Amino acid sequence: MALKILIADDEKAIRESIKIVLEEEGYSTVTAPDGKEALDILASENIDVVISDIKMPVIDGIELLDKGSKISPDTFFIIMTAYASVHTAIEALRNGAFDYLIKPVEFDDIIIRLKRLTNFRKLELENKFLRTRISAQTGYHNIIGESKAIKNVYSLVEKVAVTNSNVLISGKSGTGKELVAKAIHNNSKRKDNIFLPVNCGAISENLIESELFGHKKGSFTGAIEEKAGLFKVADGGTLFLDEIGDLPLNLQVKLLRAIEDRKFLPVGGTKPVSTDVRIIAATNQDLFEKTKTGLFREDLFYRLNVVEIKLPDLNERIDDIPLLANHFVEKYSVEMGKKIIGIDNETMKILVAHNWRGGVRELENVIERAVIFTDGDKIIESSLSEHIKEDKNFTGFPEPLKDAVKLFEKEHILKISKKYDSDKDKISSALEIGLSSLYRKMEELGIPTKSPKENQ
């Protein structure tokens, strides 16, 4: 499939002449007279390459590069400049441009660079897949991402892994709590021993004590033979207690003693059994709040929560969606024997815009389905399930652009305000605007500047 190229230049003669040359070479082209129109095209069409002048009205080439690469992360940029200065070229390259051209442009030079870009594009896709594989092999077990939020998690994992301290991992369902626990184990001194996960909410209250601590033969009806508990099976390794908030109160006492004494009594036993186990617990509940209501023991909470790692949900790490999505494309393409090399830009925009309530797990399921229904070499919009495509077809905004922008701003500020519990300092920081600007914007949009709490 031929590359689709956007040519942005305020000089009509230049953009039209480049258009003619490229179309004669078999490329599909579209043109824009300024950076603003180019940005609009990037937001609405699937563009593979942008060839843009540096000096343009409304939005210049550097700003187009900055904003365009966020809107369409898989698009490559080639910058043209009439100013043969090293500074201009270096600035463009530092901001993510693939290459640059000096005006007056030689048409043969453009063709050569596009052919080089095509080869590089293939290698880049292969390298993305290799990086995700290497990430898994070096102990991070498929924790994929480059966002600031996930890099903070990497940093905590590195620091806590080399210790023997207990760790509490908190986060919504689908954020990858078990993956983080495995990463801690695989980077610890216990990595050659067992990593044993157990879901405390999936085992009945009658059986969980026996599962954790084992039992003696005849200790209860059905105990026809002696059984070693998970605390003993995981001796020397790591015991991962998922959904720890669901552990019954009577067992919380026994768990606390086992952690503190490194000994426990099997059900029906009279002699303590020693164990050397590192505990990593995980929850999607607010355990601190549960301690206030007596549903979770405060002493156990602090014993487990020596180090807490809070995992961001996928909507808090939007920059990682392309990396994760391409990783899952590679994973399921291999499993299904398909040759899918990635996701087209238009489809990626839909994925980035979606509200991922189910987190990374939901994204993985969506990509698995898309791979099943993809016949070509890239996942396209028609491969997605309807509930994902609904985000693109949202018609809640009014038609006039000015009114639509205001409504979006209002909805976005209200969403951020709710997230930070109406803390104006945190809201303005998250929006990257000054506090006075925030108040002006709220008044302009009819948003109360005082929360219900402040009015009381």
Helices and strands as residue ranges (DSSP letters): E 4-8, H 12-24, E 28-32, H 35-44, E 49-53, H 61-71, E 76-81, H 86-94, E 99-102, H 107-135, I 136-140, H 148-161, E 167-170, H 177-186, E 195-199, H 205-213, E 214-215, E 227-228, H 230-233, E 238-242, G 244-246, H 249-261, E 263-264, E 273-274, E 278-283, H 287-292, H 298-304, E 307-310, G 314-316, G 318-320, H 321-336, E 342-343, H 345-353, H 359-372, E 378-379, G 381-383, H 386-389, H 401-419, H 424-431, H 435-445, H 452-455
